Amino acid sequence: MKAISKLILSNFKQFFRDRTALFFTFAFPLIFIFIFGWVFGGTDSINYNVGLVNNDDSPVSAGLVEALNQVPVFTITENTLEGTLDALKKGDLSAAIVIPANFGSIISGETVALTVYHDPSQTQSTQIILPVMRQVIDGFNREFTGAPVLLTLTEESILSSNLTYIDFIIPGILAMSIMQSGLFGVIPLVEWREKKVLKRLGVTPLSRSTVVASQLVFRLVLAVLQAAILLIIANLVFNVPVLGNLFLLLGLVVLGTLTFISLGYVVAARVKTVEGATPIVNLISFPMLFLSGVFFPVDMMPDFIRPVITALPLTYLADGFRQVMVQSPPLYSMSVDVLVLFGWLIVCIALTVRFFRWE
């Protein structure tokens, strides 16, 4: 019994001396509680920019416009059809409402359809805007026309293909897999250093650049194979197409892989053990999974956390993949996505060269 108690005491002492273990046992779960509490439990009001095209100048349409302006979650902007749809495609608007030219005929008992243009891949905004519009139409029918079905709602997609949530999430999963492959790909390198393999390689004719190059080529080939398998399965099983340029998609895969490998090398620069590197890699990757628009659109995030979102490289890789694969309205232009990823790559390479230790 005395021996067991001493072993237990020894284990506790060893545990509390390990700051990394303390952090990931106690502080790390609390950080995630606060992150999700701030993001999903806040009291920030939701507001969506909605375009309005009024092709009718009757008092009836004026009444509908007034009703739309009274919706708390809508900020209405009137414009021409061309200008409104162009803003919607650029991502400046969450939806577009078109009032037809014959809207005034609803007084005489004719059924009129109100058209709402939206992007089905923006699941968060779509799930809020469309139910709100149905409530507005129901209220308008009851209060203005006195009939239940004179005003109806027609939904139109702004994209050439009707996107579903799986169309939205597949590019995000591809970006996530690239990130995971790059970050966790440095773990074997840390293990080599821990077991003195790198030191022993240093006395062989092999140069250090050869060792690094072999790792990079291996990870790049693995990333391309991973992306190919994922896209083939997504297309065959879920009918998720690649609508854009395949060479541009390949370029993004290569750039994203190099960016996250270089970020992983920054982690591996001074970490001495695999046990120390793994939790740090997790600490970097987990927030990006939930804040970079991998699983749901970033437009549902409160304003105060947007600076964090815009600083994460995975945000730009996922956005670039969606633009190429499903031609989703961009968060940023493709040039911005590429420049930010390239900037991360250059900075991480510089930090790795400065701080990396081979022994």
N, C-alpha and C positions, 0 to 999 in steps of 0.2 A: 504493500500500500504506500509505503514511504517512497519507493522508487517511482511509482506511477505519479504521485503528487509532484515529485521533483521534475519529472519529464513534462508534466502539464505546465508547471511554472516556467520551465525552460522554454517551452513553445510559446507561451505568452510573452516572455521577455524578447524572444527573437522576433515575434510578430510586431510588437510595439516599437522595436528598434528600426523596423523597415518602414520608412516613410511612404514609399510607394504603395505598400500593402495597406497601410492605414488610410491613405487617400482613396484608393479604389474600393475599400470596404465600407467606409463611412461617408466621405465627402462626395464621391462620384454619384451614388444614387440620389443624394440630396440635390446635386446640380441638375440632374434630369427632372426631378420633381419641380424645381423652380422654373426650368425652361418650359416644360409643358404647362405649368400653371400660368406663366406669363402669356404664352401663346394662345392657349385654348380657354383659359379661365378669366381673361381680362374683361373689362367692361367697355372696351373701345367700340364705338358705334360702327356699323358696317355701312358702307356707301359705295354705290356703283355709278359710274358715268354711263349714261344711256343716251344714245342719239335718237332724235325724233325728226321724221320727215312728214310734214303735214301737207298733203296734196289737196286738201279741201278747206275752203274758207267759210264754211257754214257755221252757225251758232252751235250746232251739235258737236262739231270737231273742236271748237273752242272750249266747250264744256269738258271734253275728254282730255284736252291738253292741260286744262286747269286741274283735273283729277290726277293726272300723271305727275304734275308738279307738286302735288300735295303728298306724294308717297315719300316717307321719310328716308328710305334707303336709296332713292334715285336722285341723281343730279342730271337734269334734262338739258340737252344741248340741241337746238334746232339747226338743221342744215339741209342741203340738197341730198338726194339719194346717193349720188356719186361720191360726194364728200363724206357722207356718213359711213357708207360701206368701206371706203378707203381707210377711214380712221379706225373702223372695227377690225379690218385686216391687219393694221399696224399694231393693234393691241391698245390703242388709246381709248377705246370704248369697250364696255363689257357686253353691250347688246345694242340693237337698233330697232326702233319701232316705226312702221310705215303706216300712215293713215291714208286710205285710198281716196281717189278723187270723188267717188260716189258716196262718200260717208254720210252726207246729209240726207240721202234717200232712206236712211233708217227710220226716219219719222213716218214715212208712208208704209212702213211694215216690211220693207225689203231687208233680207239678211245681208250683212256686210262682214267681210273678213278683215281683221287687223293682222298685219304681218310682223312677226318678230324675228329678226336675224340674230343669230348667236353662234358662238363657237362651241361645239359639243365637247371638245377636249378640255375646255375650262370648266371642269365639273363643279367646282365650288360655286362660282358665280351663276352658272346655269341652273343649279338646284335651288337657288334663291330667287333669281329674276323671274323664271317662268311661273312658279307658283304665285308670286306677287302679281304678275300680269293677269293670271287667271282670276285672282280675287278682284282686281280692278275691273275686269270685264264683267264679272258676276254682279258687282255692285252697280256698274253703269247700266247693265240691263235692267236691274230691279228699280233703280231710282229714276233713270232718264226715259227708258222706253216702256217700262211696265211689262215687258215680255221677257221670257227667260233666255231665248236663243237667237235674238236678232243680231247681236254682235258676237262673232266667233274669233278664235285665235288660230292663226296659221304659223307654224314654225318653219324657218328656213336656215340651212347651214350655210356658212360663208365659205366653206371649203369645197373643193372639187369632189371629195369623198366624205361620206358621213362618218365622222370619227366617233369612236366609243371610248370608254375609260381604258380599255386594254390598249387602244392606239396611243393614248396619252402616257401610259405607264411603261410600255416596252422601251422607248428611248431612255426613260429614266433608269430602268433596270440595267440597260446596257451601260449607261454612264456609271452606275453604282458598281458594276462588275469590273469596269476599267479601274475605278478608284481602288477597290479592294485588291485587285491583282497587283497594282503598282505599290500600294502601301505595304501590304503583307509580303510582297516579294523580297523585301530587304531583310526579313527575319532570317533566312538562311545565311546571309552575309554576316549578320551579328553572331550567329552560331559558329561560323567559320572563325571569326575573330576570337570568340570566347574559347574555342577549342584549339587555338594557336594554328589553325590551318592556314590563315593568311600569312602568318609569320613564316611558316615553313615554305609557302609558295614564294615568299620574298627571296629565298636563297636559290630558287630554281631559275632557269633561263626565261621563264615567263615574266613579262612585265606587268605592272599593276594595271596599265591601260588595257592590256589583253584580258585580264580577269574581269574588269568592269564592262568592257565591250561584249564579252561573252554573255554576261548577265543581261545586258540591255537587249541584245539580239534575241536571247531566249524569251524574255518577257514580251517583246514586241510580237514575235511569232505566236506566242501563247495568246496574247490579246486579240490578234487578228483571227485566230482559230476560234476563240471564245465568242467574238462578235459574230463570226460567220454562222456558227452553230445556233446562237441565240436568234439571229435574224431569220434563218431558214425555218426553225421551229415556229417562230412567231408568225411567219407567213403561211406555213402549211397548216398549222393547227388553229390559229386565231385570225387568219386573213389580214394580218398587219403588213401593209406594203412598204416599200421604200420608194417614195415618190420623187426624191431628189437625185442628185448626182452621186453615184457610187464612189467615184474617186475623191469627192469632197468628204464623204462619210469615212472613207479609209484614212484620209488625212487627219480628220478629227480623232479617230481611234489612235493613230500614231502619236499625235500631239498630246492627247489626254493621257496616254500610257506613259510617255516621257515625263509629263508634268508630275504625275503622282509617284512615279519611281523616284524622281528627284526630291520630292517632298519626303518620301520614305527614307532616302539617303540622309536627309537633314536629321531625321529622328535617329538614324543609326550612327550618326557622326560621333557621338560621345557616349551613347548607351553601351554598357559593358556586357550585359547579359540578355538572353532571350526573354527571361522573366521580366526584365525591366522594359524591353522594347515593346512587347505585345500589348500591355495596357495603355501605353502612350499612343500606339497606333489606333487602338480602339477609341481613345479619348478624342483623337482627331477625326476619325471616320464617322462615329455615331452622330454627332451634331450635324454633319453634312448630309447624312441620310434623311434627317427629318426637317432640315431648314433649307435645302437646295432645290425643292420642287421635284424630288424623285418620285414620291408617291402621291402628292397632291399639289395643286397650283400654289405658287407663292403669294398670289393676290389675297389669300385668306389670312395672311400674317398681319399682325398689327404694325403700324408705322414705326414704332420705336425699335423693332427688331430688323427692319429693312437694311440698315447699314451692315449688320452681320451677314445677312443674306448676300448682299452685293460684294462682300469680301471673300466669299467662299468659291474656290475654283470649280467645284462640282456644279454650282449654279449655272455657270457658263457652258460647261460641257453638256449638261442635260438640255439646256436651251438650244445649243447648236445641233445636237442629235435630233431634237423635235423639229427644228426647221428643215433639216435635210430629209428626215424619214417620212414625216406626215405633213410637212408644210404648215405646221401650227403657227399662229401669230407669235412673233418673237417677243421675248422680254427685252432683248438687246439685238442690235444688228449683228450679222455674222462676223463682220470685221471686229466689232468690240469683243465678241466671244473669243475669237482667235487671239487678239492682242492681249487680253487678260490672261489667258492660259499661257501664252508665250512669255508674258511678264513673270508669272509664277515660276515658270521653268527656269528663266535666267536667274532670278533671285535665289531659288533653291540650289541651283548649280554653284553659284557664288558662295553660298553658305557652306555647302558640302566641301568645296575645295579648301575653304578657310579652316573648317573645324574637324574634318574627318580624320580619324586616327586608325591606322592599319593594325596597331598592336594594343 
